[in-house]
Amino acid sequence: MYAMRLWSVRHARGLNGFYRAFEHALLGLDGVFRALGYERLERPVAAVERTVKGLLFDCRMCGQCVLSSTGMSCPMNCPKTLRNGPCGGVRANGCCEVKPDMPCVWVQAYRGSERIPGGVAAMSALQFAVDHRQQGRSSWLRVVREKRGTP
């Protein structure tokens, strides 16, 4: 999983472009999702999302994905689960203070963001604290509901 996480950061530009197209397709399916019922779709869509994002990003299924704002590096992989940048304990070699053999998630995020147009600027956007009630839920369906104004 860790090797795929690093691969995803190195290929952040292509993955971000793919996600934008995928998001557009999901937004187009809002009517179908409403007809079937978002709550009915939650479990199967979350299972697919967990598998795909788990493989590519070592996703923790927080339900509030910010990968496109963090260079395709999931901040939930930070031992401190910081969502707004590094803790200040990043070692000189770019590794984590908690897990010294692990590169800092935020160093990886910056490298991935450099590959995405506007990615470094997107990292400066304040991310809200994780709502743990959303744990395990699909962020894909959440994005569609938010952008289409569906409750």
N, C-alpha and C positions, 0 to 999 in steps of 0.2 A: 504494500500500500504506500509506503513512504516514497519509494522510487517513482510511483505514479504521481504522487503529490508534487514532487520536484519536476517531473515531466510537464505537468499541467501549468506550473509557473513559467517554465521555459516556453511553452506554447500558448501563453495567455492571450495573445492577440487573436489567434485563430479560434480559440475556445470562446472568447468574448464575442466574436462575430457570429459564431454558431449559436451561442445563447441568445443573442439579439434576434436572430431569425426564428429560433425556437419560441421565444417569448411572443413574437408577432403571430406565429401560428396558434399558440395557446389563446391569445387574445381573440383570435378569429373563432375559436371554439366556445366562447363564453355562452352563446345561446344553447348549444348542445349541453354544456355543463349545467346550465340552469335547468334545462328540461329534465336531465337525469337526476339532478340534485347534488350540490357540492358536497354535502355531508356523506351521501352514498358513495361518492367518488374518492373521498379522502383516503381510505385505507389502501385501495389498489394503487392510486397515484403515488401515495407516500411510499409504498413498497418499491415501486419502480424508481422513484427519485432516490430512495435510500441506496439502492443497488448501484445506480449510475453514478451518483455523486460520491458515494462511498468509495467506489473504485477509483474515480478520477481525482478526488480532492480529499479523501479521508474524512468525508463529511460526518458531522456529529448530529445532523438532523435537528438543529435548533428551531427550525420553522421560520427563521428570519434571515435568510441567506443574504450575504453581502459580498459574495465572491467577485462580482464585477467591480466593486469598489475597493477590493483588496488584492488586485493582481492575480486572481484565481488561487489565492492562498487563504484557506479557511482560518479565521482568527480563533475559532473554537478549538483549534489544535494547540493553541498557546496553553501551557500548563496553568497560567493564571486566567485564561479565557478573556483576555483584554480585547476589546473591539474597537478601540480608538488609537491604537499605536503601541509602540513598545513600552515596556515598564521602566526603562532607564537602567536595567540591569544587564543589557546586552553586552557580552564580552567583546574584547577587541577583535577577536576572530569572527564575530558575527553570530556566535552561538548563544543559546539561552543560559541564563544564570541558574535556573532551576534544573534543567537537563543539559549539562555542559557539552554533551556529545551531539545535541540537536541544534541545527541552525535555527535562529530566531524566526518565528513565523512572520514577524513584521519586516525583517530584512528580506525574506523571500517575497513578501507582499510588495515591497517597494520595487524589487527587481521585476516582478511580473507586471506591475503598474507602469513601469517604464516602456513596456512593450505594447500597451494599449493606448490609443489616442485619447488624451484627456484623463488617463488613468491616475497619474500622480496627483492631479488636481482633485480627482474624485476621492482620493484617500483623505483629504482634509475635511470632508463632510463629516459632521458629528453623527455618530451612530448611537442610537438609543440603547439602553441596557437591554439585555436579553429578557424577554417575557417567557419564563420557564413553563408557562401554561401551554405554549406553542410547541414544546419539545415533541418530536416525532411526527408532527403534522407537515403537510406539503407546503413548502414555500412557493412552489409553482402555482398551485391553486390560489394561495393568498395573494400573489402578485396579480393574477387575473381579476380576482374579486376587488382588489383595491383600485386597479386601473379602470375597471368597468363600472365601479360603483355598485357592485352586487353585494348584498349583505351576507 
